[in-house]
Amino acid sequence: MESTTVQIITTALAVLGAVLGLYNAWRNWVQDRVRLKVSVSHASLSPGGPGFSVAIVNLSNFPLTITHLGFDRIDGSHHMQILSPMFLAGEQLPIRLASRTATTAFVGLRTLQHEQLLAIRRAYVSTACGKRSVSRGTLFDEYRATLAEKR
């Protein structure tokens, strides 16, 4: 009876150790990966007129350098890089974002041609380490529908 109790306790501790090991491995993987949140919304600045604001949030536990900002096209053949976006805090690319910080860029409609606006699928940002994050949502789908109605 005594040896059965010891075996049960040993097995329970071994299972607990294995579960904690897997949990710690998962936590390390989550903390060591690049996590960026990109969101796009309508915006209007007095000197730039109407356009889009692209908010970039660094959700990683370490600083990241943003090197590119642009838009993916619907056809997926290529993308439209914005060479000199206007950042609200006056920064210029490349931008170093500390952990848990954000920045916002403004892209005026005047900088894009009508055909380019109709071809936009989503916004993207790229980091110096080669990671790419894209925006989610239907803002550009709604924008294309609005432009189509006006025609």
ChimeraX attribute file (.defattr): number of C-alpha atoms within 10 A of each C-alpha:
attribute: neighborCount
match mode: 1-to-1
recipient: residues
	/A:1	5
	/A:2	6
	/A:3	8
	/A:4	9
	/A:5	10
	/A:6	11
	/A:7	11
	/A:8	11
	/A:9	12
	/A:10	12
	/A:11	12
	/A:12	12
	/A:13	12
	/A:14	12
	/A:15	12
	/A:16	11
	/A:17	12
	/A:18	12
	/A:19	12
	/A:20	12
	/A:21	12
	/A:22	11
	/A:23	12
	/A:24	12
	/A:25	11
	/A:26	11
	/A:27	11
	/A:28	11
	/A:29	10
	/A:30	13
	/A:31	13
	/A:32	11
	/A:33	13
	/A:34	18
	/A:35	19
	/A:36	23
	/A:37	17
	/A:38	20
	/A:39	19
	/A:40	23
	/A:41	13
	/A:42	14
	/A:43	16
	/A:44	15
	/A:45	14
	/A:46	6
	/A:47	7
	/A:48	15
	/A:49	13
	/A:50	16
	/A:51	18
	/A:52	20
	/A:53	22
	/A:54	25
	/A:55	18
	/A:56	24
	/A:57	19
	/A:58	23
	/A:59	20
	/A:60	20
	/A:61	15
	/A:62	15
	/A:63	15
	/A:64	21
	/A:65	16
	/A:66	23
	/A:67	16
	/A:68	19
	/A:69	25
	/A:70	21
	/A:71	21
	/A:72	19
	/A:73	18
	/A:74	14
	/A:75	10
	/A:76	10
	/A:77	7
	/A:78	10
	/A:79	18
	/A:80	16
	/A:81	15
	/A:82	14
	/A:83	11
	/A:84	14
	/A:85	22
	/A:86	18
	/A:87	18
	/A:88	12
	/A:89	9
	/A:90	9
	/A:91	14
	/A:92	15
	/A:93	15
	/A:94	14
	/A:95	16
	/A:96	18
	/A:97	19
	/A:98	16
	/A:99	15
	/A:100	13
	/A:101	13
	/A:102	15
	/A:103	16
	/A:104	19
	/A:105	21
	/A:106	23
	/A:107	25
	/A:108	19
	/A:109	16
	/A:110	11
	/A:111	13
	/A:112	14
	/A:113	9
	/A:114	11
	/A:115	8
	/A:116	12
	/A:117	17
	/A:118	18
	/A:119	19
	/A:120	21
	/A:121	23
	/A:122	22
	/A:123	24
	/A:124	24
	/A:125	21
	/A:126	19
	/A:127	19
	/A:128	14
	/A:129	11
	/A:130	8
	/A:131	13
	/A:132	16
	/A:133	17
	/A:134	20
	/A:135	21
	/A:136	15
	/A:137	12
	/A:138	12
	/A:139	17
	/A:140	21
	/A:141	15
	/A:142	11
	/A:143	15
	/A:144	16
	/A:145	12
	/A:146	11
	/A:147	12
	/A:148	10
	/A:149	8
	/A:150	6
	/A:151	5
